[in-house]
């Protein structure tokens, strides 16, 4: 029961983060009037008038405003409308495509995550699952805002398959601390409708903005001009100084290039990420993680890299093998350094990159993702799984 309770609390926290990510993804362009909410709703209604989309559920302005509450739509005293489904997110993405293409590309991924988490929470919590989610979130955030203690990570399952629906999340090796001043500035005056108004100090404990504040806070760093592309043979140009393992690390700007394969894209707040394996001409492999920030502000996340060799997980060198904090500039893509985690081709074995990325305040690693498999034949010839 204890393990089930911990899993439910973790899934609840991740659902709240996904709802906040939805709020950021759709709220940012509509607040800038690109497009205004009324124009977005009008486009959604116009689509429903076409025969192919008549069966889609209606998204009116009231429902859109409800979803733009982020995690606050779970609050007591708020009517429990449906959460945005995968179909809803695909429709909103189509309506956003001409105005905010990067947000439109990210939204279906967030929608999938919301739907997946909601299904798992409904199965675990039964008819009153949303109330249990609220209780879990309130319990987590009611603790004083203070630096979190380092938690020893557990060993991930040594398997090359994707995460299962019941797989528990790992503990994060190092947890970042939210700044009380920043949290107070964002949460002061917010009201939770539960028969009264909570004082600002209490709001710090329960307001849903805490995770979002950390996501949107960053060091303000930008990608350095003149960095080498990811396909170059040289080491990665530093985008942040390395103070000590688990705090920050250099990354290369831009996306992955060269002979590579990347896995399924996942989201950590406003950051989309994917693990990649790149094959160099000298017979070595680099295991990478690529980050794309779809928001208009810098976002800080935590990342960890490993790789799977012959179905056995191998730990990457520090700092990427433990915990690295990365700030991705607004609307930019960053990639971990080519030399952060490498291996040589071994005949008759298979390789995959394996990555974890979570918001910077997370205390558990959550989902992990793999890159597609690179098979090495007995004669040493590398072949991607989709080419075999």
Buried (B, 14 or more C-beta within 10 A) or exposed (E): EEEEEBBBBBBBBBBBBBBBBBBBBBBBBBEEEBBBBEBBBBBBBEBBEEEEBEEBEEBEBEBBEBBBBBBBBBBEEBEEEEBBBBBBBBBBBBBBBEBBEBBBBBBBBBBBBBBBBBEBBEEBBEEEBBEBBBBBBBEBBEEEBEEBEEBEBEEBBEBBEEBEEEBBBBBBBBBBEBBEEBBBEBBEEBEBEEEEEBEEEEBBBBBBBBBBBBBBBBEEBBBEEEBBBBBBEEEBBBBBEEEEBBBBBBBBBBBBEBBBBBBBBBBBBBBBBBBBBBBBEEEBBBBBBBBBBBBBBBBBBBBBBBBBBEEEBBBBEBBBBBBBBBBBBBEBBBBBBBBBBBBEBEEEBBBBBBBBBBBBBBBBBBBBBBBBBBBBEEEEEBEBEEEE
